[in-house]
Amino acid sequence: MLVVQIFFAVIIIICAVFYVMYLWDFALVLLISVLIIPVVMLLTTYIAKKNISAEFALKNDTAAKNESFPVQIKLVNRSIFPIGKAEAHIEYCNIFNSESSSFILLMPIQARNEQSVSFQLSSKYCGIVTVRCKGISIYDPLRLFRFTVGKNIHTEIAVMPEGHEISGQVCFTDRVNEESSVFSEHKPGDDPSEVFDLRGYNPGDKINRIHWKLSSKKDDFIVKDYSLPVDIPCTLFLDLKCSVSSEFTLPVFDTLVETFVSVSRFMIENERIHTIIYYNGKAEAFIEKTISDYDSLTETVRELISSLNDNLLCGSPENYFMEKDNLSLSSFIFVTSSPEQSIMEFIDDNIDADIKNAIVVVTSPHEAEELSSNYSDISVIPVVIGRITSSIKDIEV
């Protein structure tokens, strides 16, 4: 643009010299024409600037990790003057990372028109991606003047975590939610309140399970399989406090959330209804959600990601459990990247659960070896960033 301005200034000077040296009407008309052109360019572009508005528009405010998602800039030009060249200066970043990326989006803006310009983004990590437009530069046809519209408009997209296949063992204990009547659809159990299935007698079956009335009709012993309760008091606690403030911040956070989701998915696959607890940064409170199927997990994870703030502040788990001092759990799973000794000791001493697991996200195998496991009731499971499946292979819930 500077080159064009210098070039046009030179033309004006030449026309002025030409007019001074030659007192012809043509020289005057030429000088006036050359002087009017930039004025017209300035006025038309300024009028267009005053009548142009811009905002981001999203088809969906959530996106899948490692997949492209569309972002649109909606432009409205209420003036009669089109803009042949406009440059949108776009910046985007995950709010948990100080590094941002930027690019320039080129586009025309039609007169008296509404239009949308789309571009694609993707994120390697889950979290919240902020997209900001620093401004849209508009130019006159001769590139003499530039104005800026749509300054500092922004939007956010919640990038959802992925679930990983993990293995382990699901244990069923005598601690059952007595107010629930949810039973397994695939496995028999020992709850006589509901019959799971009827089958033929096998040696070793208990006599009190024989269905005598039906057996008399069939002339064979028919045995009742009782139901297996799946509404077990089980808690999955996510400690969102991330102590790492470096290039590992995003990988640690990503692994932390995906480990949490993977364990929850594993429990759903094994018909284990459970409660998940996480800290809602916007509400500044711990949230409890009962997870019984994939739909409830997906909705809860969406709320979790959307509730995050950029400083990853998290209330103390110790404060939460001091208010819940009458818990009686079958299993308790604590997912964290900041295994503070005071919290770990509190869980070890005060949480009443048959099984206690502390899943700790670490940055390297060396850091995993340094984790303290001197707890009487807690099984400490280190998870190296990016190695969720291989790290959680013997978990017991």
N, C-alpha and C positions, 0 to 999 in steps of 0.2 A: 504493500500500500504506500509506503514512503517513496518508493521509486516513481509510482504514478503521480503522487503529489508533486514531487520535484519536476517531473516531466511536464505536468500541466502548468506549474509556475513558470517554467522556462517558456512555454508557449505564450502565456500571458505577457511576459516581458518582451518577447519578440513582437507580438501584436502591438504592444504599446509603443515600442521603438518604430515599428512600421507606420503607426498612426502619426507620430511626431514628425517623421521624415517625409511622409507623403500625406498631404492634406486632402485625400480623396474621401468621398462618401463611403467607398468600399472598405477603406481602412478603419473608419469609425464603426461601421456595421460589424466588421470582423472582431474588433476589440470588444464591443458591447456583447456580442454573441459569446465570445470566450469567457467574459466575466459573468454572464448570466448562467452559463451551464453549471458551474459549481454551486451557485445559489439554489438553482432548481434541484440539484442532486441533494443538497443539504436539507432543503425544506421537505421534499418528498420522503426522504429516508427518516427524517425526524417525525413526520406525521405517521409513517408506518410504525415506527418504534412505539409511539404512544398508543397505538391500536393493536399491538401484538401482545398476547399473553401466552404463557407456557406452563405446563404442569406434567408431572409424571402420571402415567396410567398403567395399572397392572391387571392382567387377566387373573392372576392368582398371587396371593401374597406369601405363598410357600413354594419351595422348589426342592427337587431331589439333589442330593450331593453328587458331584461329578457329572451332572447333566446340565446341558444348556437350558436357560430359561429366558423368555422374552421380556424386555422392558420397553415401554413406549413413552415417547414424549408427545404430548398432545399440544398442537399449536393452533391458535385462533388468530387470524388476521382480519380485523374488521375494516381496514382501510381499502382504498381502491388501488393502492400501489403494491405491486408484487416485489418480493426480494429475491433476486437471482442467486445470491450466495449468502448462506448463513452457516456459522460454525458453532456447534454446541460443544463446550468443554466439559467432558464427563470424567468424574472421579468415582472410584468404588473401592471398598475395602470391607473386610470382616471387622466388626467393631472390637474384637479382642486382639487385633493386630494393628500396630501403628503404621505399617507399610500399606500404601495405597497405590493403585494403578490408575492410569488416566489415558484418555484418547480423545481425538477430535472427530465429531460426527458432522459431515458436510451434508447440506440439504438446501433446496429452494423453499420459499414460502409463498404460496399462491395468494392472490388478492381476493378479499371477501370469501374466505374459505376456512374450514376446519380440516386439519389433517393430522395424521399420526405417523411418526417415524419410529420404527422399531430397531432394536439392536439386541444381540444375544450376549449373555454373560454366563459364567459358571463358577462354582466354588469347589475347591479341593477339600474343604473342611466344613463341618456343620456349624451353625451359629446364625448370626444376623448380618447380612450383607447390606451395607448402606450405599446407596447410589446418589450422588450429588451432582447437580449441574451448576458449575461456578458461574455460568452465564452463557447466553447465546449471542454471539457477535453477528450483527447484520450490516451489510455493505450496500452502498449505492451501486448502480450499474457500472460506473467508471472506477470503482474502488478508491474513491477520494475520501470518503468519510466512513466511520464505523461507530455504531451504537450498540449498547448491550441491553438485552431484555432477559427475562427469566432468571434473575440472579438468585443463586443459593436455594433453588428448589431441590427437594430431596425426597427419597422414598426408601423403604426398607423391605427386604425379602428374608423370610425365615427359611434357612436351608436345613432340611431335615436330616437327622443321622440315619445311618444304615444299621441293620441288624446283622449279627454274625452268628454262624452256627457254632454252638458250644455243646460240650458233653458234660455229664455229671450224673448225680444220683438224687432222686426225689424221695424223701423219707416221709412217711405218714405216721403221725404220732397220735396220742390220745387227746391232744389239745385240739378241740374242734369248736367251731362257732355253733353253739347250741341253738341259736335262734335261726340258723340257716337250714334249708332243706335241699341244698345243692349237692348232687351226687355224681360220681363219674359215670360217663356213658360207655366207657370201654373197659373198666377194670372192676372186678368184684372186691368187696371188703368185708368188714365185720359189723356193720351197723344194721341191727335187726329191724330198724324202723321202716325200712323199705327193701323189697325184694329186687335184686338185680337181674336174676335169671333163674330158670328152672332147668335141671339137667338130670341125666341118669346118675345112679349111685356109683361111686368109685370107692374101692377099699381105702379105709382111713377116714372117710367122711364122718362127721359127728352125727350121732343118732338124733339129736334134738333139731337137726336141720332137715330131717326127712319130712316131706309133705305127705302125711298119712292119708288124708282124704283123697288126694289125687293119685297116690300110689295104689290105693285100693281099686280105683277105676282102671288103672293101666296094667294091673297085675305085675308091677315092677316098682322098685323103689325110685321115687323122684325126690331130688334134693334141691333145697333152696340155697342159692348164692345170695348173700346179703350185699348191700350197697356199700360203696366206698365214699365217704364224705370228702369233698375237695375244697370246701370252704374252710381252710386251715388258717389260724391266725399267723400270718407270715408277713413280714415287713421288709421292703427294699428301700433303703434310705440313700439318697444322693446328696453328698456334700459338695456343693458347687464351688466352694472356695478353692481358687487355683493359686498356689503359692509361687508358681513359675512365672517370671516376667522376663522373657527372653524370646529367642527364636523358637523355643519349645512351647510357648503359651498356647498357640492354636493346636499343635499336635496333641498336647496333653489334654486340653479341653475336649477335643474331638474324641480321643480315646476314652475319656472319662464318661461322656454321654453315651457313646456307642456301647461301652461295656454295660452300662446301666440298662440300655434298651435290650441288649442281647440276653442278659440274665432274665429280664421280664418276659421276653419271647420264649425262652427255654421253659419257664414256669407255665406259660400259657399252653405250650405244646404238651406239657405233662399234666394238664388239667388242674393246675394249682392256682386257685384264686388267691390274690395277694393285694396288699396295700403298698402303694409307693408314696414316698414323701420327698418333697423337694422344696427349695426356697424360692418363692416368687419375688424377684427383685423389684417389680413395679408395685406390688401390694405390700412388700416388706413383711412378709409373713410366710410361715411354712404351710404348704398345701398338702392335703391328704387325698388320694384318689384310689378307689377300688378298681382293680384290673381283673377282668374276667374273660376278655377276648381281645382279638387284635384291633377291633374298632375302638374300644375304650383306651387301649394303649396308644394308638395313633393320635387320637384326639388329645390325650394327656401330654404326649410328647410335643405336639404342636403348641399347646398352651405353655409348656415349659420353655421351649425355645423362644417364643414370643415374649416371655416375661423377663428375659435376661437384660441386664444392663452392662455397659461397657467396662465397669470396674469389677465385675464378678463378685460383688459383696454377697456374703452368705451369712445368715444368722448362725449362731453356735448350736450344733446338735445337742450339746449338753443342756442348754436352756430349754430346748424343746422337750427333751425326755424328763426333765425335772418336773414339767407340768403333766407328764403322762407316767406317773409313778406306779400305776397299777396294771401295767401291761403284762400279759402272760402269752408268750409267743412260742410257736413251734420252731420257727427259724427267723433269724434277723441277719440281713445282709447290708453292710455299710460300704458304700462305694465312694472312694475319696482319692485325691491326689495330695492331700495334706494330712498325713496321719499324725496329728499332734498327740503327744504322749498323754496329756490330760484327758482328751476325749476318748482315746483308746482305753485308758484305765477306767474311765467312767462306764463305758460300754461293758467292759469286762466284769466290773463289780456290780453294776446296777440294772442292766437289762436282763430280765428274766426270759430266757429263751433256751430251748433244747439244743439248738445249733446256732452258732454265731460265726459269721464270716466277715472279714475285712478285706475288700478288694482294693488294692492300692495301685494307682497308675504311676509308673516310674518312667524315666527317660532312657534308661540303659540297663542291661543285665547286671552291671556292677552296682548300680543303685539298688537293684532288687536284692542283691546279696547283703546289703547293709541294713535292710529293714529288720526292725526288732520283732521277734516272735515270742517274747517272754511273757505271754499272757496265758492264764490258766484255761480260759474257755473260748478264746478267739482263735480262729484259723486265719492266718494272714496269707493272702494270695496276691503276689505281685503281678501286674500286667504291664509289660513293656509296650510303649506306644507303637501302635500299628500291628500288635501281635495278640489280638484278643482271643482268637480261637485256640491258638497253641498254649496260651497262658492259663485259660480256664478250661481245663480238661478233666479235673477230678473234683469239681465243686460238689458239695453236698448241701441241699436246701430242704 
